[in-house]
Amino acid sequence: MNRTLLKAVVLSISLLLLAATAVSPALANISAAFPGVSAQTIMLLVALPSMTMVLASLVFGKLSEYVSRRGLFQLGMVLFLTGGISPYFMNDLTLILVMRAVLGLSLGIIFPLSIVLISDFFDGNERDTIMGLQSVAVNLGGIIFAMLGGLLCTVDWHNTFLAYAVGLVVFLFVYAYLPEPARVTAAAGPDKPTMKAPLSGQVYFTEFLVFIYNLLIFAFFTNVALQVVGENLGNAASAGLALTVFTGGGLLGGLLFGKTMQTLKSFTIPLGWLITGIGMSLVAGVHDFRVLLAGCLIGGIGFSTTCPAFFVALSILSPPSRVAFSIALASALSGIGQFAAPFVFELIAAPFNQGPGRFYLLVSAMAFLTVGMLLLLQNYAQQPRTAGLKG
């Protein structure tokens, strides 16, 4: 198969990973349509998919042992189109929330699958480059869904859910051209001797880092607007600009990731933490909105450097038959970290009598820098034993 076409097919799946954000621009309209419903319930339209995504990610690892990659993709897309589009025809908020949960289940299959397919089809420097481009595709998809959701809801909030028709285009394209990976077919013999190969301590340590990183970075997404608006650094549009600049940094980091991984090798993850920490330090430590935007850009670069590096490391460190499980576990831990973030930061802030906003971002920045330095020192100390990450 043409390698360029294969790359396009694999990367197109990642366009769907931030699809839940399509509803965000319509939340005010939906809230107005259901005046008796609390704001917390309306927010579940965005939060619920993240919760059910975790559940499906945990199941994905086991499913991948028995279901083909194409079969997993088809299952994920049936759930995606059902959970995404069907609320267009509904006026019952409970049913809509059920469909949002279904959408989350689909993302819990599609997210780890998008990473596993990169590991299945690509190796070495080519894999590193595609992993970076995957981050670019994720960010582009987030922009597409957010823009479509905002444009479609101007007439009627129901129209927002038509944005998920983008999934039909992706489904047809991938269904037509995605082959079943040869290494998966070869591993599907009756004895499956390596299916239960144990995971190393390095794998579990990397999984733990995935959880902590997502817990810390979620403080940015939930608190930057509180800081910008609450401290009169700007208005809601300014907060939106900060998030957009972060996304722009993510696009840049993803484009550069292949070269970054080839140059830094096993130091990519520690330096990714440090870059993120520098960005968050600027966001949390300044009162000039222009400098804050610079911090958002740097933080976005760090984000799209660290996250794909996690998945590259897991692909290398895990036995071939357990890569799908390792990536699925990382996907689940990402969601758990994001879900736990508000509660963890509230516990940290309580003794200092601090609320959300700048303090949360400051704690996040300090943690990023501290962990980044510790990982850097560990990497120096264990360099001979981590040569495998240079692949």
C-alpha positions in Angstrom: 0.0 0.0 0.0 1.2 3.5 -0.7 2.9 4.8 2.4 1.6 8.4 2.0 -2.0 7.1 1.8 -1.5 4.8 4.8 -0.2 7.8 6.8 -3.3 9.8 5.8 -5.6 7.0 6.7 -4.1 6.4 10.2 -3.9 10.2 11.0 -7.4 10.9 9.9 -8.7 8.9 12.8 -7.1 11.3 15.2 -9.3 14.2 13.8 -12.1 12.7 15.9 -10.4 12.7 19.3 -11.5 16.1 20.5 -15.0 15.8 19.0 -16.7 16.2 22.4 -15.7 19.9 22.2 -18.2 20.5 19.4 -21.0 21.1 22.0 -19.0 23.6 24.0 -20.1 26.7 22.0 -23.7 25.7 22.2 -23.9 25.2 26.0 -25.5 28.6 26.6 -28.1 28.0 24.0 -28.9 24.5 25.4 -29.1 25.9 28.9 -31.6 28.5 27.6 -33.7 25.7 26.1 -33.8 23.8 29.4 -34.3 26.7 32.0 -35.2 24.3 34.8 -31.9 22.4 34.5 -28.8 23.3 36.6 -25.6 24.6 35.0 -23.8 21.6 36.4 -26.1 19.2 34.5 -25.6 21.2 31.3 -21.8 21.0 31.7 -22.2 17.2 31.8 -22.7 17.4 28.0 -19.0 18.1 27.8 -17.8 16.2 30.9 -19.7 12.9 30.5 -17.9 11.7 27.4 -14.6 12.0 29.3 -15.9 9.8 32.0 -17.2 7.0 29.8 -14.1 7.3 27.6 -12.1 6.0 30.6 -14.3 2.9 30.9 -14.0 2.0 27.2 -10.3 2.6 27.2 -9.9 0.0 30.0 -11.9 -2.5 28.0 -10.0 -1.7 24.8 -6.9 -3.6 25.9 -8.8 -6.8 26.4 -10.9 -6.4 23.2 -7.7 -5.9 21.1 -6.7 -9.4 22.0 -9.7 -10.9 20.2 -11.0 -8.3 17.7 -9.2 -7.1 14.6 -8.1 -3.5 14.2 -10.6 -2.9 11.5 -13.3 -4.5 13.7 -12.4 -2.2 16.6 -12.5 0.8 14.3 -16.0 -0.1 12.9 -17.3 -0.6 16.5 -15.9 2.7 17.6 -17.4 4.5 14.6 -20.9 3.0 15.0 -20.9 4.3 18.6 -19.4 7.6 17.5 -22.0 8.3 14.8 -24.9 7.1 17.0 -23.8 9.0 20.1 -22.8 12.1 18.1 -25.6 12.7 15.6 -28.7 11.2 17.3 -29.2 14.1 19.8 -30.1 16.3 16.8 -33.4 14.4 16.8 -34.0 14.6 20.5 -35.6 17.1 23.0 -35.2 15.0 26.1 -32.0 16.1 28.0 -31.7 12.7 29.7 -31.6 10.9 26.4 -29.1 13.4 25.1 -26.9 12.8 28.0 -27.1 9.0 27.4 -26.0 9.6 23.8 -23.1 11.7 25.1 -22.1 8.8 27.2 -22.2 6.6 24.1 -20.0 9.1 22.3 -17.5 8.8 25.2 -17.5 5.1 24.8 -16.6 5.5 21.1 -13.7 7.8 21.9 -12.4 5.3 24.5 -12.0 2.9 21.5 -10.9 5.4 18.9 -8.2 7.2 21.0 -6.1 4.1 21.9 -6.7 2.6 18.5 -5.3 5.8 16.8 -2.0 5.3 18.7 -1.9 1.5 18.4 -2.2 1.7 14.6 0.9 4.0 14.5 2.8 1.4 16.5 1.5 -1.4 14.2 2.5 0.2 10.9 5.5 2.4 11.6 8.9 1.9 13.3 11.9 4.1 14.4 12.1 7.6 13.1 9.1 7.2 10.9 7.0 6.2 13.9 8.3 9.2 15.8 7.3 11.6 13.0 3.8 10.1 12.6 3.3 10.3 16.4 4.0 14.0 16.3 1.7 14.5 13.3 -0.9 12.6 15.3 -0.9 15.5 17.8 -1.3 17.9 14.9 -4.3 16.0 13.7 -5.8 16.0 17.2 -5.5 19.7 17.4 -6.8 20.3 13.9 -9.8 18.1 14.7 -10.5 20.1 17.9 -10.5 23.3 15.9 -12.8 21.9 13.2 -15.3 20.5 15.7 -15.3 23.7 17.8 -15.8 25.9 14.8 -18.5 23.7 13.3 -20.3 23.5 16.6 -20.3 27.3 17.0 -21.5 28.0 13.5 -24.2 25.4 13.4 -25.7 26.4 16.8 -26.4 30.0 15.7 -29.7 28.9 14.1 -30.8 26.1 16.5 -28.9 24.3 19.2 -29.9 20.9 17.7 -27.8 21.7 14.6 -24.7 21.5 16.7 -24.9 17.7 16.7 -24.7 17.7 12.9 -21.0 18.5 13.3 -20.5 14.8 14.1 -21.3 14.0 10.4 -17.6 14.7 9.9 -17.2 11.3 11.4 -19.0 9.7 8.5 -16.4 11.1 6.0 -13.6 9.7 8.2 -15.4 6.4 8.5 -15.8 5.9 4.8 -12.2 7.0 4.1 -10.6 4.7 6.7 -13.0 1.8 5.9 -12.0 1.9 2.3 -8.2 2.0 2.8 -7.2 0.8 6.2 -5.5 -2.7 5.9 -5.2 -5.1 8.8 -1.7 -4.8 10.2 0.5 -7.7 9.3 2.1 -8.0 12.7 -1.4 -8.3 14.3 -2.4 -11.0 11.8 0.8 -12.9 12.5 0.3 -12.7 16.3 -3.2 -14.1 16.0 -2.1 -17.8 16.0 -3.8 -20.4 18.2 -1.0 -20.5 20.8 -0.4 -16.8 21.2 2.8 -17.5 23.2 3.5 -13.9 24.2 0.0 -12.6 24.8 0.4 -12.6 28.5 4.0 -11.3 28.5 4.6 -9.2 31.7 5.0 -5.5 31.6 8.2 -4.0 33.0 8.5 -1.6 35.8 9.5 1.1 33.3 6.1 0.7 31.6 4.2 1.1 34.8 6.4 4.1 35.8 5.6 5.7 32.4 1.9 5.0 32.9 2.1 6.8 36.3 3.8 9.8 34.6 1.0 9.9 32.1 -1.5 10.2 34.9 0.4 12.9 36.8 1.0 14.9 33.6 -2.6 15.0 32.6 -3.7 15.8 36.1 -1.3 18.8 36.1 -2.0 20.1 32.6 -5.8 20.1 33.1 -5.3 22.9 35.6 -4.5 25.1 32.6 -7.6 24.3 30.7 -9.9 24.9 33.7 -8.2 27.9 35.3 -6.6 30.1 32.6 -10.0 31.7 31.9 -10.6 32.3 35.6 -7.2 34.1 35.9 -7.6 36.2 32.7 -11.2 37.3 33.4 -11.0 37.3 37.2 -7.9 39.5 37.4 -9.1 41.8 34.6 -6.3 40.7 32.2 -8.9 40.5 29.5 -12.4 39.3 28.8 -13.9 35.9 27.7 -12.6 36.5 24.2 -9.1 37.0 25.6 -9.4 33.7 27.5 -10.4 32.0 24.2 -7.4 33.5 22.6 -5.1 32.1 25.3 -6.5 28.6 24.6 -6.2 29.1 20.9 -2.5 30.1 21.3 -1.9 27.0 23.4 -3.4 24.9 20.6 -1.1 26.7 18.1 1.8 25.8 20.3 0.5 22.2 20.2 0.4 22.2 16.4 4.0 23.5 16.3 5.2 21.0 18.8 3.6 18.2 16.9 5.1 19.2 13.6 8.6 19.3 15.2 8.2 16.2 17.3 9.8 13.7 14.9 13.0 15.8 14.7 12.8 16.5 18.5 12.6 12.8 19.3 15.5 11.9 16.9 17.7 14.6 18.6 16.8 14.3 22.2 15.9 10.6 22.3 15.3 9.4 25.9 15.6 13.0 27.1 12.4 14.0 25.3 10.1 13.3 28.1 12.1 15.1 30.8 12.6 18.2 28.6 8.9 18.1 27.6 8.0 18.4 31.3 10.4 21.3 31.7 9.1 23.1 28.6 5.6 22.7 29.9 6.7 24.0 33.3 8.3 27.0 31.8 5.2 27.8 29.9 2.9 27.4 32.9 5.3 29.5 35.0 4.9 32.4 32.6 1.1 32.0 32.7 1.0 31.8 36.5 3.6 34.4 37.3 2.9 37.4 35.1 0.3 40.1 35.0 0.9 41.1 31.3 -1.5 39.4 29.0 1.0 39.4 26.1 3.6 37.5 28.2 0.8 35.2 29.3 0.2 34.3 25.7 3.9 33.5 25.2 3.5 31.1 28.2 0.5 29.5 26.5 2.5 29.0 23.3 5.4 27.5 25.2 3.1 25.3 27.2 1.4 24.0 24.1 4.8 23.1 22.6 5.6 21.2 25.8 2.2 19.4 25.7 2.7 18.2 22.2 6.2 17.1 22.9 5.5 15.2 26.1 2.3 13.3 25.2 3.5 11.7 22.0 6.8 10.9 23.7 4.8 8.9 26.3 3.2 6.8 23.6 6.5 6.2 21.8 8.1 5.1 25.0 5.2 2.7 25.8 5.4 1.3 22.2 9.1 0.6 22.7 9.1 -0.7 26.3 6.0 -2.9 26.0 6.2 -6.4 24.6 4.6 -6.4 21.0 1.6 -8.3 22.2 0.9 -5.9 25.1 1.4 -2.6 23.2 -2.4 -2.2 22.7 -3.0 -2.8 26.5 -0.3 -0.4 27.5 -1.7 2.4 25.3 -5.2 1.7 26.4 -4.2 1.9 30.0 -2.4 5.3 29.3 -5.6 6.5 27.6 -7.7 5.6 30.6 -5.2 7.2 33.0 -5.2 10.4 31.0 -9.0 10.7 31.5 -8.7 9.7 35.2 -6.0 12.3 35.7 -8.1 15.0 34.1 -11.2 14.0 36.1 -9.3 14.0 39.4 -7.6 17.3 38.8 -10.2 19.7 40.3 -10.5 17.6 43.5 -6.7 17.3 43.9 -6.0 21.0 43.4 -8.8 21.9 45.8 -7.2 19.7 48.5 -3.8 21.4 47.9 -5.3 24.9 47.9 -7.4 24.5 51.0 -4.6 24.9 53.6 -3.4 28.1 51.9 -7.0 29.5 51.8 -6.7 29.9 48.0 -9.3 29.4 45.3 -9.1 28.4 41.6 -7.2 30.6 39.2 -3.6 31.7 39.5 -2.8 29.6 42.5 -3.8 26.4 40.8 -1.6 27.3 37.8 1.3 28.2 40.0 1.1 24.8 41.8 0.9 23.1 38.4 4.0 25.0 37.1 6.1 24.1 40.2 5.2 20.5 39.9 6.1 20.4 36.2 9.5 21.9 36.8 10.2 19.7 39.8 9.2 16.4 38.2 11.0 17.5 35.0 14.3 18.1 36.9 14.0 14.7 38.7 13.3 12.9 35.4 16.3 14.6 33.8 18.6 13.5 36.7 17.1 10.0 36.6 17.8 9.9 32.8 21.4 10.8 33.3 21.8 8.2 36.0 20.2 5.4 34.1 21.3 6.3 30.6 23.0 2.9 29.8 19.8 1.1 30.8 17.4 3.3 28.8 19.2 2.9 25.5 16.1 1.1 24.2 14.3 4.4 24.0 16.6 5.5 21.3 14.8 3.4 18.7 
